[in-house]
């Protein structure tokens, strides 16, 4: 959008020749608007009206209503909803690259948990600050974070201007004395302080996993989440061996165990779900459990490939997540947008599986639903004005002869390098590739210095 300056509106038609520079409703013009609604609507030469952080109109620019005193900004390019990262541990920018090549359990116990156990709240603030900036640069306007030191995570995201679903982690392997009743009281107090569905921060609860905490403790935390009416966010069936002992004791899969213990009774987001069979998938669909699919992390750790096509066919809500920047190693969700359908196609030997419109919905509207936000991820009246501008002036977006080709170009060729500008709740947070509210140079330096200390032990 250049410097977000207002350009001449003479070419757009008389209905848009309105005053510029007033406060209140703003109309953004774009060469193309992808709404990511259920009909996959595309508006060529489109317009989107925003007021008080919400979308109040969207459609073809030539059909836009006349509004007295409206501010008009001609963005050009392509405008679409911001992406939703449904499962991540973004402060792990502090341990990015550590333990590369190790399988999950050794990676956790030898590389991750020792360093994370030495992190201070200030470390986490800088790690989250850098992670939030990285996601905003990639058009990721919402992230669902599972992490300890939840207070600095919230404060870092408040400063960056992004939208956050904070699910404080409960991990016995890191803090064995802090996973019981005391932790539950802390979670309730944290929820009371920060949960704000009308704002940018919502709060959930994140038991790490049944294999770490035990089924009984997970069930207790699930009951707390239901009582608070918040999201329960948990790792499920990421590898073949993680829950082998638990499954041997109970004589069934970890999905069945969690269902039998009432864990799935509320609003649940299950990360990974790589090793699930048809009965597990049926249970996930029956209980309305959403799945955060993290294909790049699963590939990097050698964990396997989640049965995405079978989950979608069964009616499971599937969103996309990067997982942490130590197991990916990027927070650019556009990589998941490309990899998720390609893995489904190559493992299913079927090029018709998971089309561009479907995976873009998973990264936007469906992702919002998965993390408990029913008004995020779609450009439609009443929805949150979280959106991004992509620069179409690139070889990968040529040619375009119909809307389906454009959707394909966005899904297969999108990426942080294509994102120029980003808004959250109608407020600009990235302009011409610059993150407005983060000193990125200092954040990189702080994370580098702190990571060296963590690595030294």
N, C-alpha and C positions, 0 to 999 in steps of 0.2 A: 504494500500500500504506500510505498515511498515513505514519507514522514507523516503519514496519516493526514495529509492535507486535503482540503476540499478542492475538487477539480470542477471544471466547467460541466454543467448539467444540460447544456443545450441539446446534446445528442440523445438524451434519454426521454424527452417528451415533456409536455407542459405540466403534467401532474406532479412532476418532481422539481419544478423550478420554484423552490421554496427558500425561505431564509436559512442562512447558515450561521452557526456559531452560538445559537441559543442553548440554554440549559433545559434538560428534560428528555423528550423522546428523540432518539437518533435513528436515522435510516442509513443502513449500509448497503451499497450497491456492489454487485459482483458479476463477473462474467458468467459464473456458474455457481449455483447453490445446490449442494447435496443435503437434503433434510435428514436422511437416515430414518425416516418414518416407516411405518409398516408397509406402505405402498412404494417405497424406494423412490420417492418423488425427486425429480431433478428440475430445477428452474434455470433455463438459459436466460442471461441478462436479468438476473433476479435481484430481489431486495428483501432485506430483513429489518424490521423495526424493533427497537429495544427501548424499554423504559423501566426504571427501578430494578435493574438486574434481570428482567424477564423479557422474553420475546412476546411482542403483542401483535405482530403481523409478519407473514412471509409469503412470497409469491413472485410472479413476474413483475419486473419493475414497471412496465407499462400499465399494469393494473393496480399499482399501489394507491391507496387512498390519499387524498389531499389532507394534510395535517398542518394547521397553522403553527408557525414558529418552530418547525422541526429542523434539526441539524442533519445535514446529509453529507455522507462521506463515501466517495467512490473508491472502492478497494481494488477493483479489477480482480483477476485471478479466480480461484475457487474457494468458496467458503463452505465449511462443513462443521458438524459438532466436534468439540474437543474429545479426545480419546479418554477411556476409563481403564486404568491399570488396576485390575481386580485383585491382584495378589502380589505384594512386594514387601521387601524389607530394605527400604531405600537408604537408611543410615549405614548400610553395609558397603557404601562407597569407601568407607574406611578400611575395608578388607578386600577390596576388589582385586582379583587375580591370585589371592592366597589359596594354597592347596590345589592348584590347578592339576587336573589329572587324577585326583583321588575319587573313589566312589563315595556315595552320599554319607555313610556312617563314619568313615574315616575322615572325610572332608569336614564333617561337623565336629567330631571329637578331637581331631588333631590340628585343624587349621582355624575353624571358625570359633567355637565356643571358648577356647583358651584366650583368644584375643578379645572377644566380646565381653568376657568376664572382667577384663581390665579396663573397659570403656568407662569414662566419666560422663555425666550428663552434658558437659560442654563438648566432649568428643561427639556425642550423638547429635547435638544441635548442628555442628558443622557438617557432619556426615549427611544429615537430612537436608540441610540448606543446599549442599552441592547436588544431592539427588533431586530435590524439587526443581532446581534450575535446569538440570538435565532433562527432566520430564517436560517442563514447560516449553523448552526449546523444541521438543518433538511433538508439540500439540497435545500433550497429555495434561488435561486440566483437572482430573480427579485421580487420586490414588487411594487404595485401600491398604493401609499399612499394618503389619503385624510386627510389633517390636516392643522390647523393654524400654525403660526410660521414656515413657509416653509423654511426659510433660515437655521435654525439649523438642520432641517430634512435633507436637502441636504448635509450639511457639515458633519453630522454624518455618512451618507451613503458613502460619498466620502472616509472617513477615514476607514470604514470597508471593502471597496472594492467590495460591492454588486452593482447590477444594480437597478436603481430606475426610476419609472415613478411617478413624483411628481405632484399631482394635488392639489394646494393650496385651502383650504376650504373657502367658503363664508357662514357664519352662522350668521344670524341676531339675534338669541337668545343669542349668546355670545357677539357679538359686534354690536349692533344695529346702531351705528353711522359709522360703517366701512364696510358696505355692498353695498354702492352706487358707484358713479362715482370715488371716490378716490380709492376705492379698485380695480376697474377695471384698473386704471392707474398703481397701484402697481403690478397687475398681468402681465400687458404688460412689465413692466420693469424687473420683475422677469424672464419672458420668454426670453427676450432678453439677459439676463445675463447667464442663466443656460441651456437653451434648446440646446442639442447637440446630434442629432440622430446618429452621428458617434461615440459618446463616450458612457458613462454609464448612463447619466442623460438625460431624456426627461421630458417635462413639459406639463401639461394640466390645466384644470380649473374645479373646483368642487363646484358648488352650492349644498348646503347640501340637499335641497329637495324643492319641490313646496309648501309643507305645511308650511315650515319655512320661505321661502323668498317671496312666492307669485309667480304666474305663469309669470307675467310680468317681474319680475326681473330675473327669470330663463331664459326666452326667450332672454333677453338682454345679459346674460352671454353666452348663446348658440351661439348667433350671434358673440360675441367676439371670442369664440373658433373656429368658422368657419373661421373668418377672419385671425386668427393666424394659422389655419390648424393644430389644436391640439385636443386632446381627451377631451370630456366633460364627467365628472364622477359625477353621481348623485344617491341618494337614491330614490328608486321607490317601492311603494306598499309593504312595509315591514310588516305592521300590518293591521288589518281590520279597525281600527278607525282613523289612522293618518291623512287621507285625506278626512274624511267624510264631513267636512264642505265645503271644496273645491269642492268635487263632487256634493254636494247638490246645490251649486250655479250654476255650469256649466251643471248639468244634465247628466254627463257622468263620466266614470272612469278616474283616474288620468293619465293612459296611453293614453287614447283618448285625454284628455285635452292637454297633452304635445305634442302629435302629431299634434293636430289642431293649436297649437301656434308655430309650426316650430322648436321645441326643438330637434326633432329627425332628422333634415335635415343633420347634420354632422356626425362626428365620435363619437358615444355615447356609454358609458358603464353605464348600469343601475344596481345598486347593489340591490340584494335581489329578487324583483319581486315574492314575495310569493303569494300575493292575486291578481292574474291575471286570467281572464277567456279566453275562446277560441278566442274571438274577440281581446282582448289585445295581446295575443300571436301572432295572425295573423299580427297585426300592428308592433310588435317588429321584426318579420321576414321580413315584407315588407320594413321596413325602415333600416334593417341591424343593429339594435341595439343589442349590445352584453350584456349578462347578467352575472353578478358575483354572483354565487350561494354560499351562506354561510350557509350550513345546520346546523353546530354545534351551531353557534350563534343564528340562528332562533329557534333551539330547546331550548337552555338555557334561552332565553327571552320569551319563550312560544308564539312566533310569528306565528308559523305554518310551513307547509312544502311546499316549492315551487314545482310546477308541472313540474319537470325536464323532465320526459319522454315525456310529451306533447310538451314541448318547443323544445326538440331535434327532435321530429317527424315533427314539423312544420318548421324545418330548422333554428331555432334560434342558434346563436353562444353562447355557455354557457361555462364559465370558472369557476374556483373555488377560493373562498376567505375565509380567516379565520374570517374576520371582526376584530375588535380590540381585544387586549388581555384582555380587561375588560368584554367582552361579549362572551368569548369563553371557557376557559381563556388562551389558548395556541396559539402560532403562528406556530405550527407544522402542515403544510398543509396536511401531510399524513393522519391526522384524517378526513379531508374533502374527501380525495380520497376514503376512506373506507365508510364513512357515506353517501355520496351522492348517490351512487348506491343502498346501502342497504335500504335507505328511499324510493327511487323510487320503489324498488321491493316490499317492504312490503305494501306501500300505493296502489300500482297497483295490488297486489296479483299475481305477475308475476315474476318468478325467471329469466326470459330471458332478462329483461330490463337492460340496461346500463352495458355492460360487462367490464372486466378489461382493455382491450386495449382502449376502448372508454373513460373511466374515466382517464386513464393515459394521453391520448391526451388532455383532458380538463385541466389537471394540468400542461401541458408543451406547446406543439405547439399551441393549441387552446387558451390557456391562454395568450400566447404572442400576438397572433392576437387580442384578446379582448382588450388588453391594448395598442394597436397601434404599436406593435413591430413584424414585419413580418419576422424577421430573428433570433428569439429567441425561444427555446423550441424543437429543433430537431437536431439530430446529422447527418448532411448532409453537403456536400461541400458548402461553401459560408455562412454557418450559424455561428452565434456567438458561440465561444467555451466556453459555460457555461454548465458544466456537474458535475456530482457527482459520487462517488464510493460507492456502497453498499456492505457490508460484507455478503457473502453468507454462511459463516460458522455458521449457526444457524439452530435449529431444524425446524423452520417455513418454510425454503426453501428446505426441503427434504420431499418426493422425487421429482425429475423432470424427467419426461419421454418424454416430448415434450415442444415446445415453449409456447403453451397455458397454461400449468401448471405453467411455470415460470412467465408469465404475471400475472396469478392469485395470485401467492405467493407475487409478488411485490405489487399488488394492495391491497390485504387483510392483508398483514403482514409487509408492509413497515412502516418506522417510523424513527424518529430522532436517535434512538438507533442503527439502521442499517447503518446509514450514517457515513462513516469514513473520507472522503476527498471530497473537493469541489473546483472547479475552476470557475472563472468568467473572460471572455475574455482571456482565456488561462492562467491566473495567479492563482496560488494556494491561496485560502483564508481560507481553513480549511485543516489541516494536522493531521492525526491520532486523529480526534475529537477535536483538538485545533484550535480555531479561531485565526488566525495569527495577525490580526491588531486591536484587541480589548482586553483591559485589563478587562476581564470579572469579576474578583473579585472586582475590583474597581467600575465597572459599577453597579454591584448588590448593593454594599454598598451605592453608590450615589443615586440610585433609592429608596432604602429603606429610607434613611434620608430625601430625598425630598418628598417622599410620606407621611411620618409622618407629615411634615409641611403642606402639602396640606389638609390632613385629619383634622388637628387641626383647620383650618379656619383662 
